């Protein structure tokens, strides 16, 4: 799903400023995508099915 791709892109872009998964990292992700948790959960559940 496109929102999951958006989540992955945001996640990786935030790593440009926050190297680790600290509270500051997740706060920044949430600022950019308030509903990121549902996309993160989807990826954990179904990510193994994705092919590039």
PyMOL Python script that loads the backbone (N, CA, C, O; Angstrom):
from pymol import cmd

cmd.read_pdbstr("""\
ATOM      1  N   UNK A   1       0.827  -1.213   0.000  1.00  0.00           N
ATOM      2  CA  UNK A   1       0.000   0.000   0.000  1.00  0.00           C
ATOM      3  C   UNK A   1       0.867   1.272   0.000  1.00  0.00           C
ATOM      4  O   UNK A   1       1.926   1.312   0.627  1.00  0.00           O
ATOM      5  N   UNK A   2       0.414   2.274  -0.691  1.00  0.00           N
ATOM      6  CA  UNK A   2       1.184   3.512  -0.806  1.00  0.00           C
ATOM      7  C   UNK A   2       1.494   4.173   0.541  1.00  0.00           C
ATOM      8  O   UNK A   2       2.605   4.674   0.714  1.00  0.00           O
ATOM      9  N   UNK A   3       0.565   4.195   1.498  1.00  0.00           N
ATOM     10  CA  UNK A   3       0.911   4.804   2.789  1.00  0.00           C
ATOM     11  C   UNK A   3       2.062   4.079   3.499  1.00  0.00           C
ATOM     12  O   UNK A   3       2.819   4.701   4.244  1.00  0.00           O
ATOM     13  N   UNK A   4       2.191   2.787   3.275  1.00  0.00           N
ATOM     14  CA  UNK A   4       3.300   2.039   3.874  1.00  0.00           C
ATOM     15  C   UNK A   4       4.614   2.464   3.225  1.00  0.00           C
ATOM     16  O   UNK A   4       5.630   2.605   3.906  1.00  0.00           O
ATOM     17  N   UNK A   5       4.594   2.667   1.920  1.00  0.00           N
ATOM     18  CA  UNK A   5       5.787   3.164   1.223  1.00  0.00           C
ATOM     19  C   UNK A   5       6.143   4.553   1.747  1.00  0.00           C
ATOM     20  O   UNK A   5       7.314   4.853   1.983  1.00  0.00           O
ATOM     21  N   UNK A   6       5.131   5.397   1.928  1.00  0.00           N
ATOM     22  CA  UNK A   6       5.372   6.732   2.498  1.00  0.00           C
ATOM     23  C   UNK A   6       6.024   6.618   3.874  1.00  0.00           C
ATOM     24  O   UNK A   6       6.958   7.354   4.191  1.00  0.00           O
ATOM     25  N   UNK A   7       5.524   5.692   4.684  1.00  0.00           N
ATOM     26  CA  UNK A   7       6.096   5.488   6.017  1.00  0.00           C
ATOM     27  C   UNK A   7       7.572   5.099   5.922  1.00  0.00           C
ATOM     28  O   UNK A   7       8.402   5.642   6.651  1.00  0.00           O
ATOM     29  N   UNK A   8       7.898   4.172   5.038  1.00  0.00           N
ATOM     30  CA  UNK A   8       9.290   3.728   4.897  1.00  0.00           C
ATOM     31  C   UNK A   8      10.183   4.896   4.467  1.00  0.00           C
ATOM     32  O   UNK A   8      11.288   5.062   4.983  1.00  0.00           O
ATOM     33  N   UNK A   9       9.703   5.694   3.529  1.00  0.00           N
ATOM     34  CA  UNK A   9      10.487   6.844   3.063  1.00  0.00           C
ATOM     35  C   UNK A   9      10.699   7.838   4.206  1.00  0.00           C
ATOM     36  O   UNK A   9      11.816   8.308   4.422  1.00  0.00           O
ATOM     37  N   UNK A  10       9.642   8.154   4.926  1.00  0.00           N
ATOM     38  CA  UNK A  10       9.755   9.078   6.058  1.00  0.00           C
ATOM     39  C   UNK A  10      10.716   8.518   7.096  1.00  0.00           C
ATOM     40  O   UNK A  10      11.580   9.236   7.601  1.00  0.00           O
ATOM     41  N   UNK A  11      10.566   7.247   7.412  1.00  0.00           N
ATOM     42  CA  UNK A  11      11.440   6.581   8.379  1.00  0.00           C
ATOM     43  C   UNK A  11      12.910   6.759   7.990  1.00  0.00           C
ATOM     44  O   UNK A  11      13.738   7.135   8.820  1.00  0.00           O
ATOM     45  N   UNK A  12      13.218   6.489   6.741  1.00  0.00           N
ATOM     46  CA  UNK A  12      14.609   6.588   6.284  1.00  0.00           C
ATOM     47  C   UNK A  12      15.089   8.040   6.225  1.00  0.00           C
ATOM     48  O   UNK A  12      16.247   8.317   6.539  1.00  0.00           O
ATOM     49  N   UNK A  13      14.229   8.954   5.833  1.00  0.00           N
ATOM     50  CA  UNK A  13      14.625  10.362   5.803  1.00  0.00           C
ATOM     51  C   UNK A  13      14.908  10.895   7.203  1.00  0.00           C
ATOM     52  O   UNK A  13      15.837  11.680   7.393  1.00  0.00           O
ATOM     53  N   UNK A  14      14.122  10.478   8.172  1.00  0.00           N
ATOM     54  CA  UNK A  14      14.362  10.911   9.550  1.00  0.00           C
ATOM     55  C   UNK A  14      15.721  10.403  10.038  1.00  0.00           C
ATOM     56  O   UNK A  14      16.373  11.054  10.855  1.00  0.00           O
ATOM     57  N   UNK A  15      16.142   9.245   9.538  1.00  0.00           N
ATOM     58  CA  UNK A  15      17.465   8.727   9.913  1.00  0.00           C
ATOM     59  C   UNK A  15      18.600   9.645   9.459  1.00  0.00           C
ATOM     60  O   UNK A  15      19.714   9.527   9.969  1.00  0.00           O
ATOM     61  N   UNK A  16      18.355  10.535   8.537  1.00  0.00           N
ATOM     62  CA  UNK A  16      19.392  11.486   8.139  1.00  0.00           C
ATOM     63  C   UNK A  16      19.758  12.430   9.282  1.00  0.00           C
ATOM     64  O   UNK A  16      20.874  12.946   9.339  1.00  0.00           O
ATOM     65  N   UNK A  17      18.807  12.652  10.190  1.00  0.00           N
ATOM     66  CA  UNK A  17      19.059  13.537  11.330  1.00  0.00           C
ATOM     67  C   UNK A  17      19.114  12.800  12.663  1.00  0.00           C
ATOM     68  O   UNK A  17      19.819  13.224  13.578  1.00  0.00           O
ATOM     69  N   UNK A  18      18.389  11.721  12.775  1.00  0.00           N
ATOM     70  CA  UNK A  18      18.370  10.921  14.008  1.00  0.00           C
ATOM     71  C   UNK A  18      18.836   9.518  13.646  1.00  0.00           C
ATOM     72  O   UNK A  18      18.103   8.771  12.999  1.00  0.00           O
ATOM     73  N   UNK A  19      20.034   9.156  14.052  1.00  0.00           N
ATOM     74  CA  UNK A  19      20.633   7.895  13.608  1.00  0.00           C
ATOM     75  C   UNK A  19      19.975   6.671  14.233  1.00  0.00           C
ATOM     76  O   UNK A  19      19.890   5.624  13.592  1.00  0.00           O
ATOM     77  N   UNK A  20      19.513   6.786  15.464  1.00  0.00           N
ATOM     78  CA  UNK A  20      18.959   5.638  16.177  1.00  0.00           C
ATOM     79  C   UNK A  20      17.460   5.809  16.408  1.00  0.00           C
ATOM     80  O   UNK A  20      16.904   6.891  16.222  1.00  0.00           O
ATOM     81  N   UNK A  21      16.831   4.725  16.812  1.00  0.00           N
ATOM     82  CA  UNK A  21      15.394   4.745  17.067  1.00  0.00           C
ATOM     83  C   UNK A  21      15.111   5.240  18.491  1.00  0.00           C
ATOM     84  O   UNK A  21      14.563   4.518  19.323  1.00  0.00           O
ATOM     85  N   UNK A  22      15.494   6.465  18.736  1.00  0.00           N
ATOM     86  CA  UNK A  22      15.274   7.089  20.042  1.00  0.00           C
ATOM     87  C   UNK A  22      13.867   7.686  20.088  1.00  0.00           C
ATOM     88  O   UNK A  22      13.138   7.682  19.096  1.00  0.00           O
ATOM     89  N   UNK A  23      13.510   8.194  21.256  1.00  0.00           N
ATOM     90  CA  UNK A  23      12.218   8.877  21.387  1.00  0.00           C
ATOM     91  C   UNK A  23      12.154  10.069  20.434  1.00  0.00           C
ATOM     92  O   UNK A  23      11.109  10.336  19.840  1.00  0.00           O
ATOM     93  N   UNK A  24      13.264  10.781  20.288  1.00  0.00           N
ATOM     94  CA  UNK A  24      13.306  11.922  19.362  1.00  0.00           C
ATOM     95  C   UNK A  24      13.047  11.468  17.927  1.00  0.00           C
ATOM     96  O   UNK A  24      12.355  12.149  17.169  1.00  0.00           O
ATOM     97  N   UNK A  25      13.601  10.326  17.562  1.00  0.00           N
ATOM     98  CA  UNK A  25      13.372   9.773  16.225  1.00  0.00           C
ATOM     99  C   UNK A  25      11.880   9.547  15.996  1.00  0.00           C
ATOM    100  O   UNK A  25      11.314  10.032  15.016  1.00  0.00           O
ATOM    101  N   UNK A  26      11.247   8.804  16.911  1.00  0.00           N
ATOM    102  CA  UNK A  26       9.832   8.469  16.730  1.00  0.00           C
ATOM    103  C   UNK A  26       8.942   9.705  16.838  1.00  0.00           C
ATOM    104  O   UNK A  26       7.903   9.768  16.181  1.00  0.00           O
ATOM    105  N   UNK A  27       9.326  10.681  17.647  1.00  0.00           N
ATOM    106  CA  UNK A  27       8.567  11.932  17.711  1.00  0.00           C
ATOM    107  C   UNK A  27       8.598  12.651  16.369  1.00  0.00           C
ATOM    108  O   UNK A  27       7.592  13.209  15.932  1.00  0.00           O
ATOM    109  N   UNK A  28       9.757  12.634  15.721  1.00  0.00           N
ATOM    110  CA  UNK A  28       9.876  13.288  14.418  1.00  0.00           C
ATOM    111  C   UNK A  28       9.059  12.542  13.360  1.00  0.00           C
ATOM    112  O   UNK A  28       8.392  13.163  12.533  1.00  0.00           O
ATOM    113  N   UNK A  29       9.114  11.213  13.390  1.00  0.00           N
ATOM    114  CA  UNK A  29       8.296  10.424  12.454  1.00  0.00           C
ATOM    115  C   UNK A  29       6.821  10.755  12.672  1.00  0.00           C
ATOM    116  O   UNK A  29       6.077  10.974  11.715  1.00  0.00           O
ATOM    117  N   UNK A  30       6.405  10.789  13.940  1.00  0.00           N
ATOM    118  CA  UNK A  30       4.995  11.071  14.255  1.00  0.00           C
ATOM    119  C   UNK A  30       4.591  12.471  13.810  1.00  0.00           C
ATOM    120  O   UNK A  30       3.459  12.680  13.372  1.00  0.00           O
ATOM    121  N   UNK A  31       5.499  13.422  13.917  1.00  0.00           N
ATOM    122  CA  UNK A  31       5.210  14.783  13.469  1.00  0.00           C
ATOM    123  C   UNK A  31       4.921  14.790  11.961  1.00  0.00           C
ATOM    124  O   UNK A  31       4.027  15.497  11.496  1.00  0.00           O
ATOM    125  N   UNK A  32       5.678  14.004  11.215  1.00  0.00           N
ATOM    126  CA  UNK A  32       5.522  13.960   9.757  1.00  0.00           C
ATOM    127  C   UNK A  32       4.388  13.049   9.307  1.00  0.00           C
ATOM    128  O   UNK A  32       3.786  13.274   8.257  1.00  0.00           O
ATOM    129  N   UNK A  33       4.095  12.015  10.105  1.00  0.00           N
ATOM    130  CA  UNK A  33       3.050  11.053   9.759  1.00  0.00           C
ATOM    131  C   UNK A  33       2.379  10.607  11.060  1.00  0.00           C
ATOM    132  O   UNK A  33       2.782   9.608  11.656  1.00  0.00           O
ATOM    133  N   UNK A  34       1.360  11.344  11.500  1.00  0.00           N
ATOM    134  CA  UNK A  34       0.737  11.060  12.796  1.00  0.00           C
ATOM    135  C   UNK A  34       0.218   9.630  12.963  1.00  0.00           C
ATOM    136  O   UNK A  34       0.171   9.117  14.081  1.00  0.00           O
ATOM    137  N   UNK A  35      -0.167   8.992  11.873  1.00  0.00           N
ATOM    138  CA  UNK A  35      -0.699   7.624  11.959  1.00  0.00           C
ATOM    139  C   UNK A  35       0.337   6.560  11.576  1.00  0.00           C
ATOM    140  O   UNK A  35      -0.022   5.469  11.135  1.00  0.00           O
ATOM    141  N   UNK A  36       1.618   6.885  11.747  1.00  0.00           N
ATOM    142  CA  UNK A  36       2.685   5.973  11.312  1.00  0.00           C
ATOM    143  C   UNK A  36       2.588   4.593  11.951  1.00  0.00           C
ATOM    144  O   UNK A  36       2.981   3.605  11.330  1.00  0.00           O
ATOM    145  N   UNK A  37       2.075   4.499  13.171  1.00  0.00           N
ATOM    146  CA  UNK A  37       2.071   3.218  13.885  1.00  0.00           C
ATOM    147  C   UNK A  37       1.280   2.147  13.148  1.00  0.00           C
ATOM    148  O   UNK A  37       1.673   0.980  13.151  1.00  0.00           O
ATOM    149  N   UNK A  38       0.171   2.524  12.516  1.00  0.00           N
ATOM    150  CA  UNK A  38      -0.593   1.499  11.792  1.00  0.00           C
ATOM    151  C   UNK A  38       0.167   1.005  10.571  1.00  0.00           C
ATOM    152  O   UNK A  38       0.039  -0.160  10.194  1.00  0.00           O
ATOM    153  N   UNK A  39       0.952   1.870   9.951  1.00  0.00           N
ATOM    154  CA  UNK A  39       1.746   1.460   8.792  1.00  0.00           C
ATOM    155  C   UNK A  39       2.946   0.624   9.235  1.00  0.00           C
ATOM    156  O   UNK A  39       3.329  -0.334   8.563  1.00  0.00           O
ATOM    157  N   UNK A  40       3.525   0.989  10.356  1.00  0.00           N
ATOM    158  CA  UNK A  40       4.621   0.206  10.933  1.00  0.00           C
ATOM    159  C   UNK A  40       4.122  -1.198  11.283  1.00  0.00           C
ATOM    160  O   UNK A  40       4.799  -2.190  11.012  1.00  0.00           O
ATOM    161  N   UNK A  41       2.942  -1.272  11.883  1.00  0.00           N
ATOM    162  CA  UNK A  41       2.357  -2.568  12.240  1.00  0.00           C
ATOM    163  C   UNK A  41       2.051  -3.401  10.999  1.00  0.00           C
ATOM    164  O   UNK A  41       2.294  -4.608  10.985  1.00  0.00           O
ATOM    165  N   UNK A  42       1.516  -2.756   9.950  1.00  0.00           N
ATOM    166  CA  UNK A  42       1.226  -3.471   8.701  1.00  0.00           C
ATOM    167  C   UNK A  42       2.509  -4.074   8.141  1.00  0.00           C
ATOM    168  O   UNK A  42       2.529  -5.224   7.702  1.00  0.00           O
ATOM    169  N   UNK A  43       3.569  -3.291   8.162  1.00  0.00           N
ATOM    170  CA  UNK A  43       4.849  -3.749   7.618  1.00  0.00           C
ATOM    171  C   UNK A  43       5.391  -4.938   8.414  1.00  0.00           C
ATOM    172  O   UNK A  43       5.931  -5.880   7.835  1.00  0.00           O
ATOM    173  N   UNK A  44       5.247  -4.893   9.731  1.00  0.00           N
ATOM    174  CA  UNK A  44       5.686  -6.025  10.554  1.00  0.00           C
ATOM    175  C   UNK A  44       4.888  -7.282  10.228  1.00  0.00           C
ATOM    176  O   UNK A  44       5.435  -8.384  10.189  1.00  0.00           O
ATOM    177  N   UNK A  45       3.592  -7.107   9.993  1.00  0.00           N
ATOM    178  CA  UNK A  45       2.709  -8.252   9.754  1.00  0.00           C
ATOM    179  C   UNK A  45       2.844  -8.807   8.340  1.00  0.00           C
ATOM    180  O   UNK A  45       2.862 -10.025   8.157  1.00  0.00           O
ATOM    181  N   UNK A  46       2.939  -7.937   7.342  1.00  0.00           N
ATOM    182  CA  UNK A  46       2.893  -8.372   5.943  1.00  0.00           C
ATOM    183  C   UNK A  46       4.159  -8.086   5.139  1.00  0.00           C
ATOM    184  O   UNK A  46       4.232  -8.434   3.960  1.00  0.00           O
ATOM    185  N   UNK A  47       5.139  -7.468   5.750  1.00  0.00           N
ATOM    186  CA  UNK A  47       6.339  -7.068   5.022  1.00  0.00           C
ATOM    187  C   UNK A  47       7.045  -8.207   4.309  1.00  0.00           C
ATOM    188  O   UNK A  47       7.638  -8.010   3.248  1.00  0.00           O
ATOM    189  N   UNK A  48       6.982  -9.394   4.888  1.00  0.00           N
ATOM    190  CA  UNK A  48       7.658 -10.533   4.271  1.00  0.00           C
ATOM    191  C   UNK A  48       7.057 -10.898   2.916  1.00  0.00           C
ATOM    192  O   UNK A  48       7.692 -11.601   2.129  1.00  0.00           O
ATOM    193  N   UNK A  49       5.854 -10.436   2.638  1.00  0.00           N
ATOM    194  CA  UNK A  49       5.193 -10.734   1.361  1.00  0.00           C
ATOM    195  C   UNK A  49       5.610  -9.788   0.239  1.00  0.00           C
ATOM    196  O   UNK A  49       5.350 -10.061  -0.933  1.00  0.00           O
ATOM    197  N   UNK A  50       6.254  -8.682   0.590  1.00  0.00           N
ATOM    198  CA  UNK A  50       6.603  -7.675  -0.410  1.00  0.00           C
ATOM    199  C   UNK A  50       7.778  -8.120  -1.259  1.00  0.00           C
ATOM    200  O   UNK A  50       8.713  -8.754  -0.770  1.00  0.00           O
ATOM    201  N   UNK A  51       7.718  -7.783  -2.520  1.00  0.00           N
ATOM    202  CA  UNK A  51       8.804  -8.055  -3.463  1.00  0.00           C
ATOM    203  C   UNK A  51       9.153  -6.765  -4.181  1.00  0.00           C
ATOM    204  O   UNK A  51       8.271  -5.966  -4.494  1.00  0.00           O
ATOM    205  N   UNK A  52      10.415  -6.561  -4.438  1.00  0.00           N
ATOM    206  CA  UNK A  52      10.859  -5.365  -5.163  1.00  0.00           C
ATOM    207  C   UNK A  52      10.889  -5.635  -6.645  1.00  0.00           C
ATOM    208  O   UNK A  52      11.237  -4.750  -7.426  1.00  0.00           O
TER     209      UNK A  52
END
""", "prot")
cmd.dss("prot")
cmd.show_as("cartoon", "prot")
cmd.util.cbc("prot")
cmd.orient("prot")
